[in-house]
C-alpha cells in the first residue's frame, strides 16, 4: 500500500507543478517562453524515457520552448556540444540542461543546469530554472541533484563556453 500511496502522491505533485507552471506562464501574456536545450548523453532506454517524460512535462507546462540534442560522449565530463554549431537563424537558449551519461551506471548523480547569473537574466528564466529543478527531482525520483553555475566550476566554464559559441545568452 505504501508504494501505491507514494505513486499517487508523486502524480499529485506533478499535476500541481504543471498547474502552477501554467498559471505562472499565463500571468504575463507578454512573456516569451523560456528557450531550453536539453542535452541527452544517456544510453539506456529507461533514462531516455525519463528524459522524454521530462521534456513532455516541460512542454506541457507552457513555460518552455524545448529542443533536444543527443550527445555521444566518452565521459560525463566531456563537452557534449563539441564540434556542433548552433542554428544561425535561432535565438540563443536561455537555459541548457545537460543530462550526463553517468546517470545510467550510477557514476553521476547530478544534471547540469546552465543559465546566466540571476541578476542578468529575466525573472521568467529564473522561474523556469526553479520549475526545471523540481521536475528533474520528480522525474529522477530524487536520485539526481540539479547543479547550477553557482555550484560547480565545470558548469560555470561550460556556460561561458556556450555563451561564446552562441548556444546560450
C-alpha positions, 0 to 999 in steps of 0.5 A, spaced: 500 500 500 505 504 501 508 504 494 501 505 491 500 511 496 507 514 494 505 513 486 499 517 487 502 522 491 508 523 486 502 524 480 499 529 485 505 533 485 506 533 478 499 535 476 500 541 481 507 543 478 504 543 471 498 547 474 502 552 477 507 552 471 501 554 467 498 559 471 505 562 472 506 562 464 499 565 463 500 571 468 504 575 463 501 574 456 507 578 454 512 573 456 516 569 451 517 562 453 523 560 456 528 557 450 531 550 453 536 545 450 536 539 453 542 535 452 541 527 452 548 523 453 544 517 456 544 510 453 539 506 456 532 506 454 529 507 461 533 514 462 531 516 455 524 515 457 525 519 463 528 524 459 522 524 454 517 524 460 521 530 462 521 534 456 513 532 455 512 535 462 516 541 460 512 542 454 506 541 457 507 546 462 507 552 457 513 555 460 518 552 455 520 552 448 524 545 448 529 542 443 533 536 444 540 534 442 543 527 443 550 527 445 555 521 444 560 522 449 566 518 452 565 521 459 560 525 463 565 530 463 566 531 456 563 537 452 557 534 449 556 540 444 563 539 441 564 540 434 556 542 433 554 549 431 548 552 433 542 554 428 544 561 425 537 563 424 535 561 432 535 565 438 540 563 443 537 558 449 536 561 455 537 555 459 541 548 457 540 542 461 545 537 460 543 530 462 550 526 463 551 519 461 553 517 468 546 517 470 545 510 467 551 506 471 550 510 477 557 514 476 553 521 476 548 523 480 547 530 478 544 534 471 547 540 469 543 546 469 546 552 465 543 559 465 546 566 466 547 569 473 540 571 476 541 578 476 542 578 468 537 574 466 529 575 466 525 573 472 521 568 467 528 564 466 529 564 473 522 561 474 523 556 469 530 554 472 526 553 479 520 549 475 526 545 471 529 543 478 523 540 481 521 536 475 528 533 474 527 531 482 520 528 480 522 525 474 529 522 477 525 520 483 530 524 487 536 520 485 539 526 481 541 533 484 540 539 479 547 543 479 547 550 477 553 555 475 553 557 482 555 550 484 560 547 480 566 550 476 565 545 470 558 548 469 560 555 470 566 554 464 561 550 460 556 556 460 561 561 458 563 556 453 556 556 450 555 563 451 561 564 446 559 559 441 552 562 441 548 556 444 546 560 450 545 568 452 
